[in-house]
């Protein structure tokens, strides 16, 4: 491998390159714009206990991410750039915690903590979401803190590890709710299957106390929030928001095998790099060390549990990716002397195919449903092919340094891809023009209504100070009759007619109509 200092410090310029993409894109609808609007309404109301969205208590997520937004606003004033920085800063904390955990698991293998951050940074699923204004990279920090606490409790007698575990659980609950237990419980409850030399006395009891302590700390928010938010909000945060995702309720419902089809893509480029498979060749459970078995249980149990749950989104798997990075780092560290193979060029070859596909996408038939592909120009695909060519050249010259070059090439390609994607999509992912127009109407006190399910896309972007009323499509004619000078806003599948303003909204259209044109409404 390159000099150890290159592995130790080189990951941070790559992280910085990825982080800089936040300044080349707007907040993406619908999730990022919604979470910004929730934080904005809490800020306006000076209510930091109960999240609000469009004037209603928002029970779908706990407040930790919103509090982090507020922290920057308190220091720098309300702005857009600070919330964008929260994701990259959480990603950086992921890297620090991952290195610390690798050192705890394998103090005798100094190469593992050097390799693990590179493997995580360039794992495609993690790379794509590392700069997002969402909850899963933050939850990954909490899960890593929990795992570090559990391993510390196994390695070192005393309360330090258990205290860190309890704190990680509390923060995990405040980040995304009780789902944190699904990530940490299997590997720590099954510690008897991986811990060499036995477990400290009363392991399960201490684990139970840490779980209760974490829940107790989280209740310091939940109980006052429940009292303030009312009975419906209390029922949601204590029960329905978790239960509805654990039973077939229709919320992001997907079949059991849904993650299987995406797993190779999630783990690109490593799933396609023969070096990983050579390192894993001959691996046996009964010959593995404690750290390897710990990572295997963490990885497989998390993947299986989230596959069995009916509610599935691709980013739900982000907190188990550190387990993959740790295991791969340990295997590669032990087998670094194995000779390379000509098949090591598979990842850059696949990257070149992706680049060629991007170059041809606007000309390929059958892709009309993917509207954004029609706007792709040669630059994105050409640059991707260029990254693939450079990776191929570097691998040919120094094939033993494959992790270094593959991570750099994939991270650079993803960073450029993010910039190109938002540039080519233009207003489809930038709702600021619509939000500013709605802000003007609010200042003019013009009656406005949203027809359909409003997700808060416009509130923060327009700095709106009042809720936006919503109605069902069947009520649009009646509302128009009572508000003849009003404005009706809707999201529609077809380019809207008789609207005085419209713009693309992802794969749909966001339309502003005068009330007297309500008869044309065919919203989603």
N, C-alpha and C positions, 0 to 999 in steps of 0.2 A: 504494500500500500504506500501512498505518498507519506511523507514525514508525518509523524503523529500530530504535530501542531497544525498541519493542514486539515486533518480530520477534526481536531478539537475546535478550531476557530473558523474554518471555511464554511461551516453550516450557517453561520450568522449572516454573511453577505448574501447567501441564497435566500434566507428568511427575509432579509431586507428587500431584495429584489421582488419577492412575492408580495410583500407588504405594500410596496409602492403602487401596486395596481389599484389600491383603494382610491387614489387621487385621479384615476382615469375612468371612473365609472360612477353612476348615480346609485342611490339605494334601490335595490331591485324589488319590484313588486312581485308577489304580494307580501311575502313574509317580512322582509327587511323594512319596508315602508310601514307595515302594521306595527312592528315592535317599536319603531321610532315614534309612531303616533301614540302608542300606549305610554311611553316614557314622557312624551310631550304633555299629554293630558294630566299625568301625575304631577308634573312640574307646574303646570298652570294652576292646578287645584291646591298645590302645596300639601298634597296627600301622598305620603310616601309609604303608606301601609297597604292600600288597596289599589292595584292597577285598574285603570279605566280605559275604555275604548269607545269613542263616540258617545260619551256621556253615560255609559253603562259599565258596571263593575266587570272587569275582564278576569275570568277565572281560569283561562286556559294555561297560563304559565305563572310561576312564582316570580318574585320581583328582583332577584339578584342581578340579572342582566340590566334591568332598568335602573337599578341603583348605581351600577357602574357607569351608565350613561350620565346619570345625575352628578356623579362625582366629578367628571370632567366639566360638565356645565357649571357646577359651582365654582370651579377654578378658572375657567376660561370663558364663561358665558355660553349661552345656547348657540350651538353650531352643529354643522353636519360632520366635520372632520373627526371630532373626538369619538363619537359612536363608531365611526368606521375603524378607528384605531383599536377598539376594544378586542375585536376578533384577532388581529395579528399579535397583540400583546398576550392574549390567552394562548395563542399558538406558541409563542416564545416560552411561556411558562410550561407548556406541554414538553418542550424540548429539555428544559432544565430538570423537570421532575422525572422525565424518562431517563436522563443520564444518572440522576441520583438513585433511581430504582435499579438500574443496571449495575451500578457499583455495589449496592446492597446485595443483589442476587449473586453476583459473581466477582467478589473482591480479588480473586485469583486470576481473572481474565480481563486485564485492562483494555483490551481491544474492543470488548463488547460495548462499554459506554461510549466509545468513539464512533462505532458503526451505527448504533441504534438510532440516533437523531437523523442521520442521512437516510436511512431506510424509511423512517416515518415521514420525513419531509417530502420525499418523492413518491410516496404511495398515493396513487391518483385520487382516491376518494378524499383523503386527508388534505391533499394539496389544493383541491378545488374549493373545499369549505374552510380552509384555514383563515381566510380573510373575511368571512361572512359575518354579518350582524345577526347571528343566530345563537342557539343555546348549546349546541352539541360540542363545540370545541371547549366552551366553558365547562360543560359537564365532564369532558375528558380530563380537564385539570383536576376536578374534584375526585374522579375515579382514580387517577394516578396518585393523588395524595392519600386516598384510602389504601391503595395497594402498598404504597411506601410505608404507611403506618403499620399495616399488617405484617409486612416482611421485617420491619424494624422490631416489632413485638416478638417475632420468632427469633431473630438474631440476637437481640439485646434484652436482658431482663429489665423490668421496670415499667413505668407508666408512659414513657415518652411516645412509644409507638401507638399505644391504645388512644392516647390523647389526640394524636394526629389523625387516627382513624375516625374518631368521633367528630373532630372538626371537619374532616373531609365529607363525612355523611351529612352533617348539618348544611354545609355549603352546597352539596349535591342536591339536597331537598330544596333549598332555596333557588337553585339554578334550574331544575327541571322536575322536581317532585320526587316521589318515592321510587321512581325508576332506577335511582342510583343503587338501591338494594339488589336489583336484578343483575347489575354488573359486578358487584363485589361479593355477594353472599356465596355463590358456588365455589370460587377458588379459596375463600377463607374458611368456609365451613368444611370443605374437603381437604383441609391442610394436612390431615393425617396421611393422605395419598401422595403428597409431594415433599413434605418436610423431612429431611434426613435427620437422624439423631433424635427423633421424637419431638413432641411439642412441649412448650412450657406448661406448668401446671394450670389447670382450670382455663384452658384456651377458649372453649366454647362459652363458658360463663363470662369471661372478659369480653369476648366478641359481642355477646348479648348486651352487656353493660354499655359497650361503645355504641352499639346501634341505638339503644335507648337514650344515651346521652346526646347523640346526634339529633335524634327526633325531638328531644327536649329543647335543644338549642333552636331548632327550626320552629318549635311552637312559640318561642318568644316573638316571632313574627305572626305565625298563623292564628293564634288566639285573638290578639288585638285586631288583626285584619278581619277575622270572622265576625267579631262584635261590631266592627265599623261597617262592614260590607253588607250585613243583613243575612237572613236565613238562607236565601237562595245561593248567595255567594259562599256561605259557610258550607252548605251541602256540597257545592261543587268542588271546593278545594280539599275537603276532607274525604270525599268519596267519588263523586261521579266522574271527575276529570281523569282519575286513575282507572276506575272500574270500566268506563266506557271504552278504554283502549285495551282492556284485558278480556273483553267479551265481544262476540260478533255484533257490533253496533253500527257498522257502516262507515266509521271514521277511518279513512285510509285503509280500508279492508282489502287485503290481498291474500292469495293462497299461500299455503305453507312453503311451497317450493320457490316463492317469488325471489328471494335473495340469491338462490342458486345460480340463476341466469346472469346475475350481475357480478358475482364474486370475482371471476377472472379480471373483469374490467376494474373493479374496486382496487385490486392488488397490482395493477399495472404500474411499473414495468416488471416488478419482481416475479409475478406469477409466470412470466414469459422468459425469464432469464435462467438459463440452465445452471448458472452458478449456485442458485438457491437449491435447486433439485440435487445437484452433486453434493452440496453440503449436508442435505437431509438424507442422502442415500445411506442405508444401513442403520438409521436411527432406531433405537429400541427403547421402549418405556423402562424396562428393567435395568438398562444401562445409562439412562439419562440422569443428570443431576437434578437437585431440588428445583433450581431456577427454571430449567427446561420444562419439568413436569408442571410447575406452577403456571407457566405461560400457556402450555397446551390446555390445561383445564380452563383457564381464563378465556382463551380464544374460542374453544369449542363450545363451552357452556353458554357464553354470550351469544354466539351465532345461533345455537339451537333454540335458546329461550326466545330470542327475538324473531326467529322463524316460526315458532309455535304461536306467538301472539298474533291475533288477527290484524292489528293495526301495524302497518309497515311503511316506512319511508327510508330512502337510501341513507340519509344522514343519521338514522338511529344507530347505525353500526360504528360510527366514528370512535366511541370510547373503547372499542375492543381492538382497534388497530395498533395501539401501543404494544399489546400482547404479541401481535405478529412481528412488529419491528424488533422487540426484545428477543424473541425466539430466533428469528433469522440472524440477528447480530451474533448471538451466542454460537450458532451453528457455523457461521462464516468465520468467526474468530478461531474456532477449533480446527478449521480445515483450510486455513489461508494458504497453506503450501501446496494444495492440490493444483495440478496443471490446468490451464484454461482450455476451452474448447472452441472450435470454429462456430459452434451454434450460439456462442455468446452474443453474436450480432443480431439475434432475433428481435430484441426490443427496438433498436434503431431502425430495423427493417420495417417493423409494424408502425413505428412513428412516421416513417417515410410514406407508407401506404395511407396513413391518416392525412398527411399533408397533401398527397396526390388527390385523395378523395375531396378535400376542401377546395382544391383548385378546380376540380371538375363538377362540384356540387351544383352550381347554377345551371349547368348544361345537362344534368342527368334527369331522365324522365321519372315520374312517380314520386317525386319529393315535394309536390306542391303543398302538402299539408305542413311541411316544415318551412314556414314563411321566411324565417331568418336566413335559411340557406340560399335563398334567391339573391340576397344582398352581399354574399361573401365574394370578395375580390381575390385576386391572385396573391396579394401580399401575405395573407395569413398562411395559406397553404405553402407558398414558397419559403417563408421563414421556417415553418415546421420541417420541411424537407431539408433546409439548411442545417437546422439543429441535428437532424438525423445523420446528415453527412459528417458533421463535425464529431458527433459521438462515435460513428463508425471509424473514423480516422484515429481518434484517441484510443479507442479500444484495440485497434490493430497495433498501435505503437506501444501501448502499455496496458495489456489486457489484464494484468493482475490488479490493476487499480479500477476495476469495473464499477464497483459501488460508487466511487467518487465521480466518475464521468457520467454514469447513468443518472445519478441523482441530480447532478448539475444540468444535464440536458433536459430531463423531464421537467424539473422545476422551472427552468427558463422557458420551455415550450408552453407550459401551463400559464405562466405569468403573461407571456405575449398573447396567448389565446384569450385570456380574460379581457385584455385591452381591446383586442380585435373584435371579440364577440359583442361587447357593449358599443363599440364604435359602429359596427355594421348594423346593429339593431336600432340605433338611433332612439327615437321617441318611444319605441315599443317597450323599452325598459327605463324610460325617463319620463316620469309623470309631472315634472315640475311645471311645464306650461299649463296643464290643466289645473294644477293646484294653485298657481298664481292667479288664474282667472277666477277660480272659486273664492280666493281671498279678496279679490276686487269686489265680487258680488256681496261678500259678507260686510265689507266696509260700506257698500252702498245700501245695505239692509234689503237686498233683493231676496225674495223668497226662493229657496232652492230645495230640491228633494232628490234623493237617490232612489232609483227604482230597482229593487232587487236586494242582493246581499252585499252591503258595503263593508269592506275589510279595513277601513281606516287608511287607505292608500294615500289620501290627499291631505290629511290633517297636519302632519309635521311639515311636509314639503311646502304647504301654503301657510304655515303658522296660524292655522285656524283657531279661533278662541271659543267657538260655539259648536255644539253637536250638529251634525248634518242629518236632518230627518230622513227616514227611509219608509218606503211603501212597497207593497206588492204590485206587480204589473197590472193586476185586475183593478187596482185602485187608482190608476193613473188618470183615467178620464174624469173621475170625480174630483181628484186633486186639481186638475187643470181647470175645471169649472169654477172652483172656489179661489184659484190663484191665477187669474188670466195673465198677469204680468210676470209670472214665476218662471223658473228654469228647472227643467227636468234632466237629470243626469242618469245615464244607463250604460251598461257594458253589453255589447252586442257582437254577434258572430259575423255579420256582414257589414260592409262599409255603410255607415248610416246616411240616410237621406233626410233632407229638410232639417239638418242640424246647422246651427251657426258656428259650432266649433266641434271638431273631433280630432282624435289622435289615436294611433295604435296603442294597444294595451296588451303586451305579450302577443298571444295569437288572436286576440279579439280587438274590438274598437271601443273606445270610451267616447261617448257622445254627449254634447250639451244641446238641448232643444228648448225653444220657447214653448210655453205651456200650450199654446194654440196649435202646436204640431204634435200633440200627444198621441193622436190616432195612429201615427206611424211607428210607435214603440213596439219593438219585438225583443226585449232584453232577455238575457240568459236567465 
